[in-house]
Amino acid sequence: MGKILKGRIRYCLLILAVNYFIMTAILIRHLQLGFNIPNTPDPDVHVNVTRPTHRTPSCKHMGFWHPVFRKWSSSSKMMTCFGNFVGYFNAFSLLKNVTVEKTLATGSDRGGESLSKAVKQKPWDEFHHFEKGFFRIPCGKNRLPNYNFKKSQVHIDWLKATGVIDDARNRHVVQRNISRLTVAMTRFEYANPYWLIMDVYNVFLMTHFFNCSPDATNVLLLDAHPEGHMDSLWKIFSSVFTLRLLPKQVRFQQLVWSINRVAGPMLEKTKSSLPLQAEFRKTVLDKYDITSDLGRHRKHKCTYAELSVLFIWRRDYVAHIRNPSGKVRRKIKNEEELLDITKKTFPGYSIKGVQLDTLNLAKQLELVASADILIGMHGAGLAQIIFQYPGSGVIELYPHNTGFNWHFYYLSQWSQLYHIKWRNRDKKLEDKVNFYTTIPPHVIISAVKSMTDMICSNKTMVLFKSEGRWYGES
């Protein structure tokens, strides 16, 4: 009888040991590749602004993986507090079972109001200050180590505002529990299209790094900025909300501190490609039901000289409460002249000139995505070239005595676009009082002809104009 009992005990111990090793292996695998977030609805979250309805959100199917993710998951990684804090790449982190104590955030409780209601708002009113304990994670009796967030004061401040708490108390005090993956970030140049697109793109990368899809991810904006004219770009995520819309205490099962801008791929000139750029473009265009058929029709358009050309006009407009006059630099003086001569020179082309910021975002994206050639003065609005179809072209213009800027050149390369840069060498063509540049018509005609040749011949060439001559490298 004793032998039988001992045998059963050994068998039970063996089963427990096998289960232990299996669960350990699964946990290690999840930490290497990101966490599969459970598909649990959040019935108590009432702060949605863009909840999708076209399919059921799920984090079980990660659509894309990129080699840079492997670098992020293995470089400078630190896990502490029983896995409730995981730092990656010294640039972002995952917090599990974290409580946000809203009462420990000082500053404005506003955010999202119209520009007219925020005219007298000071810059510092648009940011919060977080006291110790604003974030609280279960860590037992341990202290939270000081993870090294490089070049990101926001993350450093958030870490200083993070306290520890035992898990039992953490579960007891919260007023709301949010199980869906949530990405937290603070915006700065919220009204600037270039930085806005970068912020949205970085959050997009976070969703895929953690095995989730954008339409199954919340975004928590830890700032108090007023509305911006391109805010609807955040529509690709499930819910987007600010701190003021949350109750005093909220528990997030999975909260990501988004990658800081300096460490983000769009500011790395050494990269040969932009991670998931094509997937990001498709996600945004699909959300607005925009279908770009340029690839299928381009051969026909080249054969019959029917390319589309889109001029992007920079004009005075109020986009920011700190610029109530709406004065904008780098504007084109002779817009109508350029339109007329381009239409006469290329009679079969579809040629338009628009001021994008006067249109809703869906129309902006539709125009940009359907443009074979996009022409505009250097400025943040050119960031939308990331949504152009691969193989299209960008003609970037600069005023006199202005240095070339690398941002849109590299963005063109990463988006597989042809790119031409031209800079005015004649200061007589500048109106420095009202910030206008008169563009010689022959410059546009030459640039459009060169761009047509590249697009229709599939040449791998990048051109820029300097000292009155065209330079190219095959």
Secondary structure as GFF3:
##gff-version 3
##sequence-region A 1 474
A	DSSP	alpha_helix	2	33	.	.	.	ID=ss1
A	DSSP	alpha_helix	67	74	.	.	.	ID=ss2
A	DSSP	beta_strand	78	80	.	.	.	ID=ss3
A	DSSP	beta_strand	85	88	.	.	.	ID=ss4
A	DSSP	beta_strand	92	101	.	.	.	ID=ss5
A	DSSP	three_ten_helix	102	104	.	.	.	ID=ss6
A	DSSP	beta_strand	105	107	.	.	.	ID=ss7
A	DSSP	three_ten_helix	115	117	.	.	.	ID=ss8
A	DSSP	three_ten_helix	123	126	.	.	.	ID=ss9
A	DSSP	beta_strand	128	130	.	.	.	ID=ss10
A	DSSP	beta_strand	135	138	.	.	.	ID=ss11
A	DSSP	alpha_helix	153	160	.	.	.	ID=ss12
A	DSSP	beta_strand	162	165	.	.	.	ID=ss13
A	DSSP	alpha_helix	167	173	.	.	.	ID=ss14
A	DSSP	beta_strand	176	178	.	.	.	ID=ss15
A	DSSP	beta_strand	182	185	.	.	.	ID=ss16
A	DSSP	alpha_helix	193	209	.	.	.	ID=ss17
A	DSSP	three_ten_helix	214	216	.	.	.	ID=ss18
A	DSSP	beta_strand	218	221	.	.	.	ID=ss19
A	DSSP	three_ten_helix	231	236	.	.	.	ID=ss20
A	DSSP	beta_strand	239	242	.	.	.	ID=ss21
A	DSSP	three_ten_helix	243	245	.	.	.	ID=ss22
A	DSSP	beta_strand	249	257	.	.	.	ID=ss23
A	DSSP	three_ten_helix	261	263	.	.	.	ID=ss24
A	DSSP	three_ten_helix	265	267	.	.	.	ID=ss25
A	DSSP	alpha_helix	277	287	.	.	.	ID=ss26
A	DSSP	alpha_helix	294	303	.	.	.	ID=ss27
A	DSSP	beta_strand	308	312	.	.	.	ID=ss28
A	DSSP	beta_strand	331	332	.	.	.	ID=ss29
A	DSSP	alpha_helix	335	345	.	.	.	ID=ss30
A	DSSP	beta_strand	350	354	.	.	.	ID=ss31
A	DSSP	three_ten_helix	356	358	.	.	.	ID=ss32
A	DSSP	alpha_helix	361	369	.	.	.	ID=ss33
A	DSSP	beta_strand	373	377	.	.	.	ID=ss34
A	DSSP	three_ten_helix	380	387	.	.	.	ID=ss35
A	DSSP	beta_strand	393	398	.	.	.	ID=ss36
A	DSSP	alpha_helix	407	414	.	.	.	ID=ss37
A	DSSP	beta_strand	418	423	.	.	.	ID=ss38
A	DSSP	three_ten_helix	427	429	.	.	.	ID=ss39
A	DSSP	beta_strand	430	431	.	.	.	ID=ss40
A	DSSP	beta_strand	436	437	.	.	.	ID=ss41
A	DSSP	alpha_helix	441	457	.	.	.	ID=ss42
A	DSSP	beta_strand	462	466	.	.	.	ID=ss43
A	DSSP	beta_strand	469	473	.	.	.	ID=ss44
###
